[in-house]
Amino acid sequence: MTMVAYKLNLEDPGDGYGMKFALETEYNKQLVKSIKRMDWKLSHRGWDQYSKVWRFDINDYVVEELRILGVDVPDLEKCKAAEKALTSAESDFSDDTFPIEGELEVFE
């Protein structure tokens, strides 16, 4: 077992598709394999080589898959509220949910 540090945030990569989860981790071959097993149609997972993060849609499927990996993801409603706070000047929601930092247990 290996411990892999992570940081999860919400970001707009500027690609026209809106806010995404952004997962930054140390490189780990097994973790990459686990991420690539995610259903692309449901997660739209992708590696951003410039920012060095994995990007995912913000939905129930991704929340569950990230939790399976060991990421401490809040409920989807909190994620959506944080997304709204970041994209709307009129929102009174405080975005203190993100970033989330921790460590994943990766089994080699």
C-alpha positions as CSV (number, residue, x, y, z in Angstrom):
1,M,0.0,0.0,0.0
2,T,1.2,3.5,-0.9
3,M,-0.1,6.8,0.4
4,V,-0.7,9.4,-2.3
5,A,-1.4,13.1,-1.5
6,Y,-4.2,14.7,-3.3
7,K,-5.9,18.1,-3.6
8,L,-9.5,18.4,-5.0
9,N,-10.8,21.7,-6.3
10,L,-13.5,23.2,-8.5
11,E,-12.1,25.0,-11.6
12,D,-13.2,26.3,-14.9
13,P,-10.5,25.2,-17.4
14,G,-11.8,27.7,-19.9
15,D,-12.7,25.0,-22.5
16,G,-16.4,26.2,-22.8
17,Y,-17.8,23.2,-20.8
18,G,-17.9,25.0,-17.4
19,M,-16.8,24.1,-13.9
20,K,-15.1,20.7,-13.3
21,F,-13.6,18.8,-10.5
22,A,-9.8,19.2,-10.6
23,L,-7.9,16.4,-8.9
24,E,-4.2,17.0,-8.4
25,T,-2.1,14.0,-7.1
26,E,1.4,12.7,-7.1
27,Y,2.0,10.3,-10.0
28,N,1.0,6.7,-9.1
29,K,0.6,4.1,-11.9
30,Q,-2.2,2.2,-10.0
31,L,-4.1,5.4,-9.3
32,V,-3.9,6.3,-13.0
33,K,-5.3,2.9,-14.0
34,S,-8.2,3.3,-11.5
35,I,-9.0,6.8,-12.9
36,K,-8.9,5.5,-16.5
37,R,-11.4,2.7,-15.5
38,M,-14.1,5.4,-14.9
39,D,-16.8,5.5,-17.5
40,W,-15.8,8.4,-19.8
41,K,-19.4,9.1,-20.9
42,L,-20.4,9.6,-17.3
43,S,-17.3,11.4,-16.0
44,H,-15.7,13.1,-19.1
45,R,-12.5,12.4,-17.3
46,G,-9.4,13.9,-18.8
47,W,-5.8,14.7,-18.0
48,D,-4.8,18.3,-18.2
49,Q,-1.1,18.1,-19.0
50,Y,-0.6,21.9,-18.6
51,S,-2.2,22.2,-15.1
52,K,-1.1,18.6,-14.2
53,V,-4.6,17.7,-12.9
54,W,-7.4,15.2,-13.7
55,R,-10.6,16.9,-14.6
56,F,-14.1,15.4,-14.2
57,D,-17.7,16.5,-14.6
58,I,-19.5,17.4,-11.4
59,N,-22.2,14.7,-11.0
60,D,-23.3,11.8,-8.7
61,Y,-21.3,9.3,-10.7
62,V,-18.0,11.2,-10.3
63,V,-18.7,11.9,-6.6
64,E,-19.2,8.2,-6.0
65,E,-16.1,7.1,-8.1
66,L,-13.9,9.7,-6.4
67,R,-15.1,8.4,-3.0
68,I,-14.3,4.8,-4.0
69,L,-10.7,6.1,-4.7
70,G,-10.7,7.5,-1.2
71,V,-11.2,11.2,-2.0
72,D,-13.2,13.0,0.7
73,V,-15.8,14.5,-1.6
74,P,-18.8,16.4,-0.2
75,D,-22.4,15.5,-1.2
76,L,-23.3,16.6,-4.7
77,E,-25.6,19.4,-3.4
78,K,-22.6,21.0,-1.6
79,C,-20.5,20.6,-4.7
80,K,-23.2,22.3,-6.9
81,A,-23.6,25.1,-4.3
82,A,-19.8,25.7,-4.4
83,E,-19.9,25.7,-8.2
84,K,-22.7,28.3,-8.2
85,A,-20.7,30.4,-5.7
86,L,-17.7,30.4,-8.0
87,T,-19.7,31.2,-11.1
88,S,-22.3,33.7,-9.8
89,A,-21.6,37.1,-8.2
90,E,-25.0,37.0,-6.6
91,S,-24.6,33.8,-4.7
92,D,-24.3,34.2,-0.9
93,F,-22.8,30.7,-0.5
94,S,-19.3,30.7,0.9
95,D,-16.9,28.5,-1.0
96,D,-15.0,27.2,2.0
97,T,-15.7,23.6,1.0
98,F,-12.9,23.6,-1.5
99,P,-10.0,22.9,-1.9
100,I,-10.0,19.5,-0.1
101,E,-6.7,17.9,0.7
102,G,-5.8,14.5,2.0
103,E,-4.1,11.2,1.2
104,L,-5.3,8.2,-0.7
105,E,-4.4,4.6,0.1
106,V,-3.4,3.0,-3.2
107,F,-2.9,-0.7,-3.3
108,E,-0.1,-1.8,-5.7
